[in-house]
């Protein structure tokens, strides 16, 4: 995950958030299109029935957010997410699936997905999740949050991932570390600003600095690193 994989949140203040829906079930795509297309600040600009179609459709319709299923016949959503997030200016990815196995959750988030929701999430929550991911905020369902907690709890002091995470975070300043820990707790920029007595603009600057220093491409990956290090 190098410098080219990082991206700033799309400027959606003056236009609707552009969404690409990727799911091999035509009924699911139709339902999501109805939910999201009926919201004034969101617009569905494309659909794909398999992960193998994602790169071409993304190039054609330039979405801000890709709503990605995991289980598809030729190329699954996890592999497609990894391909998308390697683009020079990647769209955000929100994984929406019925399949919440631990290894899939963690692989999706480590690949750079900005959120992970289950398909039984209420429509209003899906709409809010798309908005948050478009704004660069993390979005995780309660089930996924429990998975992350279990993943950290199962780790040991000798875990190489924990050692690597602790080493990376040790190079941060005290203020950067405080922001990183707040991200690990799932705080929004506004919440971090209130907790650490900063402006929201300053928090955004710190988050951008963390991404550069840690060589990560979104705030969810910072949160995972903090969890790996056992700081939350």
MIPA-376036 format. One record per residue (C-alpha): residue number from 1; chain; y, x, z. Coordinates in Angstrom, 3 decimals. Layout:
// MIPA-376036
NUM:A:Y:X:Z $
...
END
This chain:
// MIPA-376036
1:A:0.000:0.000:0.000 $
2:A:2.862:2.119:-1.247 $
3:A:6.533:1.542:-1.659 $
4:A:6.106:-0.423:-4.896 $
5:A:4.012:-3.071:-3.160 $
6:A:6.822:-4.203:-0.896 $
7:A:9.143:-6.993:-1.895 $
8:A:12.172:-8.732:-0.485 $
9:A:11.894:-12.479:0.168 $
10:A:12.969:-14.396:-2.951 $
11:A:16.530:-15.685:-3.123 $
12:A:15.699:-19.378:-2.895 $
13:A:18.966:-20.559:-1.326 $
14:A:20.343:-21.881:-4.621 $
15:A:17.144:-22.988:-6.347 $
16:A:13.786:-24.529:-5.475 $
17:A:10.946:-22.284:-4.341 $
18:A:8.658:-21.743:-7.334 $
19:A:4.970:-22.306:-6.555 $
20:A:1.748:-21.424:-8.349 $
21:A:-1.373:-23.308:-7.191 $
22:A:-4.701:-21.484:-7.574 $
23:A:-7.846:-23.530:-6.853 $
24:A:-11.011:-24.235:-8.817 $
25:A:-10.994:-27.902:-7.728 $
26:A:-8.815:-29.976:-10.073 $
27:A:-8.428:-32.732:-7.468 $
28:A:-7.155:-30.261:-4.893 $
29:A:-4.658:-28.874:-7.398 $
30:A:-3.478:-32.393:-8.232 $
31:A:-3.091:-33.315:-4.570 $
32:A:-1.147:-30.173:-3.742 $
33:A:1.061:-30.687:-6.798 $
34:A:1.920:-34.192:-5.596 $
35:A:2.688:-32.997:-2.057 $
36:A:4.769:-29.993:-3.058 $
37:A:6.299:-31.354:-6.258 $
38:A:7.724:-34.326:-4.378 $
39:A:9.799:-32.047:-2.151 $
40:A:13.330:-31.351:-3.497 $
41:A:13.434:-27.664:-2.521 $
42:A:9.977:-26.866:-3.937 $
43:A:8.714:-26.932:-7.510 $
44:A:5.217:-26.322:-8.888 $
45:A:5.597:-24.061:-11.918 $
46:A:1.939:-23.427:-12.735 $
47:A:-1.729:-23.858:-11.907 $
48:A:-4.811:-21.673:-12.240 $
49:A:-8.476:-22.624:-11.823 $
50:A:-9.773:-19.143:-10.980 $
51:A:-8.582:-15.838:-9.579 $
52:A:-9.231:-14.215:-12.940 $
53:A:-6.357:-16.286:-14.397 $
54:A:-3.832:-15.429:-11.704 $
55:A:-2.216:-12.321:-13.158 $
56:A:-1.553:-13.890:-16.576 $
57:A:-0.218:-17.145:-15.124 $
58:A:1.948:-15.245:-12.639 $
59:A:3.472:-13.192:-15.447 $
60:A:4.184:-16.387:-17.405 $
61:A:5.690:-18.580:-14.671 $
62:A:7.024:-16.027:-12.134 $
63:A:6.311:-17.904:-8.898 $
64:A:7.887:-17.092:-5.545 $
65:A:4.780:-18.251:-3.663 $
66:A:1.145:-18.420:-4.764 $
67:A:-0.947:-20.994:-2.908 $
68:A:-4.366:-19.347:-3.095 $
69:A:-7.882:-20.670:-2.533 $
70:A:-10.582:-18.165:-1.486 $
71:A:-13.828:-19.438:-2.980 $
72:A:-13.669:-19.401:-6.789 $
73:A:-16.460:-18.685:-9.290 $
74:A:-15.362:-15.572:-11.198 $
75:A:-12.724:-13.778:-9.108 $
76:A:-12.178:-14.926:-5.536 $
77:A:-8.802:-15.414:-3.912 $
78:A:-9.085:-12.298:-1.770 $
79:A:-9.461:-10.008:-4.774 $
80:A:-6.716:-11.933:-6.595 $
81:A:-4.396:-11.491:-3.604 $
82:A:-4.978:-7.742:-3.633 $
83:A:-4.119:-7.606:-7.343 $
84:A:-0.965:-9.687:-6.898 $
85:A:0.329:-7.709:-3.933 $
86:A:-0.049:-4.467:-5.916 $
87:A:2.563:-5.666:-8.437 $
88:A:5.982:-3.960:-8.359 $
89:A:7.647:-7.257:-7.350 $
90:A:4.810:-9.378:-5.982 $
91:A:5.063:-13.063:-5.110 $
92:A:4.236:-14.103:-1.571 $
93:A:0.705:-15.409:-1.084 $
94:A:-0.281:-18.301:1.175 $
95:A:-4.051:-18.657:1.482 $
96:A:-5.167:-22.279:1.841 $
97:A:-8.904:-22.754:2.195 $
98:A:-11.769:-24.522:3.942 $
99:A:-13.400:-21.173:4.618 $
100:A:-12.099:-19.368:7.725 $
101:A:-14.737:-16.680:8.337 $
102:A:-13.219:-13.834:10.348 $
103:A:-13.713:-11.178:7.686 $
104:A:-11.965:-13.343:5.079 $
105:A:-8.977:-14.016:7.328 $
106:A:-8.509:-10.350:8.126 $
107:A:-9.058:-9.166:4.551 $
108:A:-6.531:-11.677:3.211 $
109:A:-3.884:-10.662:5.731 $
110:A:-4.508:-6.939:5.319 $
111:A:-4.228:-7.415:1.547 $
112:A:-0.698:-8.709:2.078 $
113:A:-1.036:-12.493:2.276 $
114:A:1.944:-13.971:4.076 $
115:A:-0.068:-16.751:5.667 $
116:A:-3.444:-18.383:6.036 $
117:A:-3.957:-22.134:6.491 $
118:A:-6.985:-24.403:6.454 $
119:A:-7.147:-27.268:3.951 $
120:A:-7.195:-29.850:6.742 $
121:A:-3.619:-28.826:7.588 $
122:A:-1.328:-31.905:7.405 $
123:A:0.831:-32.093:4.243 $
124:A:4.090:-31.695:6.169 $
125:A:2.763:-28.492:7.731 $
126:A:1.787:-27.122:4.310 $
127:A:5.323:-27.780:3.051 $
128:A:6.817:-25.986:6.071 $
129:A:4.379:-23.102:5.602 $
130:A:5.419:-22.625:1.971 $
131:A:9.076:-22.531:3.010 $
132:A:8.386:-19.996:5.755 $
133:A:6.323:-17.719:3.533 $
134:A:9.005:-17.874:0.818 $
135:A:11.524:-16.750:3.446 $
136:A:9.334:-13.815:4.428 $
137:A:8.031:-15.376:7.653 $
138:A:4.387:-15.294:8.734 $
139:A:2.420:-18.532:8.822 $
140:A:-0.949:-18.750:10.549 $
141:A:-2.948:-21.798:11.584 $
142:A:-4.051:-22.006:15.247 $
143:A:-7.634:-21.265:14.144 $
144:A:-6.520:-18.094:12.393 $
145:A:-4.468:-17.019:15.405 $
146:A:-7.572:-17.389:17.569 $
147:A:-9.492:-15.273:15.052 $
148:A:-6.947:-12.474:15.352 $
149:A:-7.068:-12.616:19.143 $
150:A:-10.868:-12.457:19.051 $
151:A:-10.711:-9.543:16.620 $
152:A:-8.486:-7.576:18.977 $
153:A:-10.458:-8.498:22.082 $
154:A:-13.657:-7.267:20.438 $
155:A:-12.145:-3.839:19.781 $
156:A:-12.835:-0.824:21.976 $
157:A:-10.754:2.130:23.054 $
158:A:-12.780:4.314:20.685 $
159:A:-12.163:2.029:17.705 $
160:A:-10.772:4.221:14.861 $
161:A:-8.555:1.360:13.679 $
162:A:-7.019:1.073:17.143 $
163:A:-6.450:4.831:17.317 $
164:A:-4.787:4.864:13.885 $
165:A:-2.573:1.894:14.757 $
166:A:-1.486:3.471:18.040 $
167:A:-0.668:6.724:16.263 $
168:A:1.458:4.977:13.640 $
169:A:3.384:2.941:16.216 $
170:A:3.930:5.972:18.427 $
171:A:6.381:7.313:15.845 $
172:A:8.724:4.326:16.193 $
173:A:11.908:4.251:18.203 $
174:A:11.968:2.063:21.297 $
175:A:13.949:-0.626:19.472 $
176:A:11.693:-0.557:16.402 $
177:A:8.672:-0.854:18.664 $
178:A:10.195:-3.866:20.435 $
179:A:10.738:-5.607:17.096 $
180:A:7.194:-4.732:15.993 $
181:A:5.723:-6.199:19.191 $
182:A:7.791:-9.372:18.709 $
183:A:6.364:-9.675:15.192 $
184:A:2.911:-9.253:16.692 $
185:A:3.627:-12.242:18.918 $
186:A:4.492:-14.339:15.874 $
187:A:8.226:-14.566:16.563 $
188:A:10.645:-15.607:13.827 $
189:A:13.735:-13.545:13.036 $
190:A:15.897:-15.980:15.006 $
191:A:13.585:-15.796:18.021 $
192:A:13.542:-11.991:17.909 $
193:A:17.325:-11.939:17.683 $
194:A:17.596:-14.117:20.805 $
195:A:15.012:-12.126:22.766 $
196:A:16.404:-8.685:21.909 $
197:A:20.102:-9.635:21.820 $
198:A:20.549:-8.784:18.145 $
199:A:21.991:-10.607:15.191 $
200:A:19.529:-12.084:12.706 $
201:A:20.865:-9.671:10.077 $
202:A:20.092:-6.736:12.366 $
203:A:16.556:-8.041:12.933 $
204:A:16.039:-8.274:9.175 $
205:A:17.225:-4.675:8.829 $
206:A:14.768:-3.555:11.499 $
207:A:11.903:-5.413:9.813 $
208:A:12.715:-3.734:6.486 $
209:A:12.841:-0.361:8.254 $
210:A:9.459:-1.008:9.871 $
211:A:7.886:-1.830:6.508 $
212:A:9.162:1.436:5.075 $
213:A:8.222:3.607:8.060 $
214:A:4.748:2.106:8.426 $
215:A:4.125:1.856:4.652 $
216:A:3.325:-1.852:4.854 $
217:A:4.411:-4.686:2.589 $
218:A:5.059:-7.647:4.891 $
219:A:5.571:-8.656:8.503 $
220:A:2.046:-10.038:8.871 $
221:A:0.675:-6.541:8.350 $
222:A:3.044:-5.229:11.029 $
223:A:1.689:-7.920:13.356 $
224:A:-1.891:-6.895:12.565 $
225:A:-1.071:-3.255:13.301 $
226:A:0.405:-4.247:16.667 $
227:A:-2.713:-6.300:17.433 $
228:A:-4.948:-3.381:16.388 $
229:A:-3.040:-1.096:18.759 $
230:A:-3.628:-3.541:21.625 $
231:A:0.069:-4.073:22.310 $
232:A:-0.179:-7.892:22.403 $
END
